[in-house]
Amino acid sequence: MKKFLALLLAVLMIASLAACGQKPAAPAPAEAEKPEEPAAPAVLADEGHAAWVAHGQYLLADGTQNGWGGKDTEVYEASALKAIALEDVKAIDEGVFEALSGKDVKFLYTTDLIFGTNDAGWACKFVKDGKLFNANGSYAFKVAQCTVDVDGDNKVYSEDQWISDPKTAYVEALTPDTVFYPAWQEEKDENGFSWADNPVVTGGAGLYTVVVAQYANASAPDAPGYGVALILKEAKDGIPYEEILEWIPGDHSYGIVGSFAASNWGENPDVEMALSDNPEWKDVWVGEVDLKAGEEFKVRADGAWDFSWGTADGGNCKCEADGTYVVVISFDNGVGTVNFDLK
């Protein structure tokens, strides 16, 4: 009888709740576990250097005039590249991302730079599609891995490793349509290029995103240690390239220009050179110039900086003692070589 009454009471309670529109409370579900958020891609920063810095006489993205080594701290810091993760390259360029995904990338940096819109006052050369071109110096650039000495508010940046470097930093162009890298060799190739020449932007004047990667392997002729890509973001009006036709030495005049007082790097007319009258010499020009120890010079064509010659690595010739020097430039298949000696 008691069991019957208890059952009847339960039925009546359920019926009462149903009449009031209420349902018996369901058991609380177990709290769902939140999925873990994926970790952010690792930024591939070079902890061994204070900065990776862009050098060259082009413009930074904000229009600031950039320069080579020796620029002031503010410009050094403005021209420093930013370390990024490999995944970040996807948003820059899918093709470059795919290329780098197949590499063992150790460090990765980027920045935006404006090439070819300002006159650097000198010329550089590059090869594209088998043709030789002349470009304004504002298309040339290099990146350096820098150290920095800090003394209070004073910072002094120093280039520890240039990219590329003649011995330790062989670079491949990841975007060969927009950037030219010279041959990684000491002997000049058929167009006169060696590791001493600067990389050149070949995609025309504009704002570019530069991506620079260092690989884990050491550089070798068949295994580059670095990869560089330039992606055009915005084309701009700038200084056009000029195709260089076959160099015919006899179609030009030659002169000596330098730091010596009679020239002051072109403020005065170049010291004229004359075609040699030695019948055994072909395409050889000779000149004499008075120099003091430590003074530097180059030979240039037609009194302009479109074509100039100095040491084998492209630098300035430098004399060691006071005196009158005989300067000779000779051409072999259009490639000029400078020699000089005391008279």
RATAQUI-V302769 format. One record per helix or strand of 2 or more residues. SS is the DSSP state (2 for helix, 1 for strand). FROM is the first residue (numbers start at 1). LEN is the number of residues. If there is no record, write none. Layout:
BEGIN
SS&FROM&LEN + SS&FROM&LEN
END
This chain:
BEGIN
2&2&18 + 1&51&5 + 1&59&2 + 2&73&6 + 1&82&2 + 2&86&7 + 2&94&8 + 1&105&11 + 1&123&6 + 1&131&6 + 2&137&3 + 1&140&12 + 1&154&10 + 1&171&3 + 1&179&2 + 1&199&3 + 1&206&10 + 1&226&10 + 1&242&2 + 2&249&3 + 1&254&5 + 1&271&2 + 1&274&2 + 1&284&8 + 1&296&6 + 1&308&2 + 1&317&2 + 1&323&10 + 1&335&8
END
